[in-house]
Amino acid sequence: MLATGEQTGGEYSLMWELCPKGSGTTPHYHDQDEQFYVMDGEITYLAKGKELKARSGSFVLIPRGTVHSFRVDSETATLLNSYTPAGFERTIMELAEPAQTRAIPPADRPAMAADWETFANLFAEIGMHPVQEPDVLREGRGEV
């Protein structure tokens, strides 16, 4: 976490992320604008039904209310992920275990240990809205 809503008066948050191949989110939208700056690697974004291939040096803006998802295509991807206004960073800060090093955890380690009710309650609080539609970026991989 590089900047939190607590530090910015609720206006902005910024996270440094190291993501393994195949990681990303299923379709959702939120009440914040989301920005990605890809520092290293390749990522496929899907927003408004259109795919965008982003690689090192790419900037991607996802306006609030836009259904979107993404998938890391390279072995790893390093990115800056920010939200305006802040709020979404709470999912990481409240539901995940803090990293001890800047390394990808073992594949068998769960990313977050909270139950779905805890997720749903926090998502409602911060304006995160999962969408029940096929995960097009993962079709053919046994995921929906």
C-alpha positions in Angstrom: 0.0 0.0 0.0 1.6 3.2 -1.1 -1.2 5.7 -0.3 -4.4 5.0 1.6 -7.7 6.8 1.9 -6.7 7.6 5.5 -3.6 9.4 4.3 -5.4 11.3 1.4 -8.6 12.4 3.1 -10.5 9.7 1.3 -9.6 11.1 -2.2 -7.1 8.6 -3.5 -5.4 5.3 -3.0 -2.4 3.7 -4.6 -1.1 0.1 -4.5 2.1 -1.5 -5.8 1.2 -5.0 -7.1 3.2 -8.0 -8.2 0.8 -10.5 -9.9 1.4 -14.0 -11.1 0.4 -15.4 -14.6 -3.3 -16.0 -14.8 -4.3 -13.8 -11.9 -6.8 -11.0 -12.2 -10.4 -10.2 -11.4 -13.7 -11.6 -12.6 -16.2 -9.2 -14.0 -17.2 -6.4 -11.6 -17.7 -2.7 -11.4 -17.2 -0.2 -8.6 -18.1 3.3 -7.6 -14.5 4.6 -8.0 -12.4 5.4 -11.1 -9.6 2.8 -11.3 -6.2 3.4 -12.9 -3.5 0.9 -13.8 0.1 1.7 -14.8 1.8 -1.5 -16.1 5.4 -1.2 -14.9 6.4 -4.7 -16.2 4.6 -7.6 -17.9 1.6 -8.0 -20.1 -2.1 -7.9 -19.1 -5.4 -8.3 -21.0 -8.2 -6.0 -19.8 -11.8 -6.4 -20.8 -14.0 -3.3 -20.4 -17.4 -2.6 -22.1 -17.0 -5.8 -24.0 -13.7 -4.8 -25.6 -10.2 -6.4 -25.0 -7.2 -4.2 -24.5 -3.7 -5.7 -24.4 -1.4 -3.6 -22.1 2.3 -4.0 -21.6 5.1 -2.2 -19.8 4.5 1.5 -19.9 0.7 1.2 -20.6 -1.8 3.3 -18.6 -5.3 2.0 -18.4 -8.3 4.0 -17.0 -11.5 2.2 -16.0 -14.2 4.8 -15.3 -16.5 4.2 -12.3 -19.5 2.1 -13.2 -17.7 0.2 -16.0 -17.9 -3.6 -15.9 -14.4 -4.9 -16.3 -12.0 -7.7 -15.6 -8.3 -8.5 -16.3 -5.9 -11.3 -16.7 -2.1 -11.4 -16.3 -0.6 -12.9 -19.5 3.1 -12.8 -18.7 4.8 -14.9 -16.1 4.4 -12.0 -13.7 3.3 -8.4 -14.0 4.2 -5.4 -11.8 1.7 -2.5 -11.7 0.6 0.5 -9.9 -3.2 0.4 -9.2 -5.0 3.4 -8.0 -8.6 4.5 -7.1 -10.3 7.8 -7.0 -11.9 8.3 -4.6 -10.2 5.9 -2.2 -12.0 2.9 -0.6 -11.2 -0.2 -2.6 -7.8 -0.5 -0.9 -9.8 -1.6 2.2 -10.4 -5.0 0.6 -6.7 -5.6 0.7 -6.0 -4.0 4.0 -8.9 -5.7 5.9 -9.1 -9.1 4.2 -5.6 -10.1 3.2 -2.5 -11.0 5.1 0.2 -8.4 4.8 3.1 -9.5 2.6 6.4 -10.1 4.4 8.4 -9.5 1.2 7.7 -8.3 -2.3 7.4 -11.8 -3.7 4.5 -13.9 -5.0 3.3 -16.2 -2.3 3.2 -20.0 -2.9 0.4 -21.1 -5.3 -1.2 -23.2 -2.6 -1.6 -20.3 -0.2 -5.0 -18.7 -0.3 -4.9 -15.0 -1.2 -7.6 -14.0 1.3 -9.1 -16.1 4.1 -12.4 -14.2 4.6 -15.7 -15.9 4.0 -18.1 -14.7 1.3 -20.4 -12.9 3.8 -17.4 -10.8 5.0 -16.5 -10.0 1.4 -20.1 -9.1 0.5 -20.5 -6.8 3.5 -17.2 -4.9 2.8 -18.0 -4.8 -1.0 -21.4 -3.1 -0.2 -19.7 -0.6 2.1 -17.0 0.5 -0.4 -19.1 0.3 -3.6 -17.6 -2.9 -5.2 -20.2 -4.8 -7.3 -19.5 -8.3 -8.6 -21.3 -9.1 -11.8 -22.9 -12.4 -12.7 -21.7 -12.9 -16.2 -19.2 -15.3 -17.9 -15.5 -14.6 -17.2 -14.6 -14.3 -20.9 -10.9 -13.9 -20.2 -10.8 -17.3 -18.5 -13.2 -19.3 -20.7 -11.6 -22.5 -21.8 -9.6 -22.6 -18.6 -12.4 -24.3 -16.6 -13.3 -21.0 -14.8 -16.5 -18.9 -15.0 
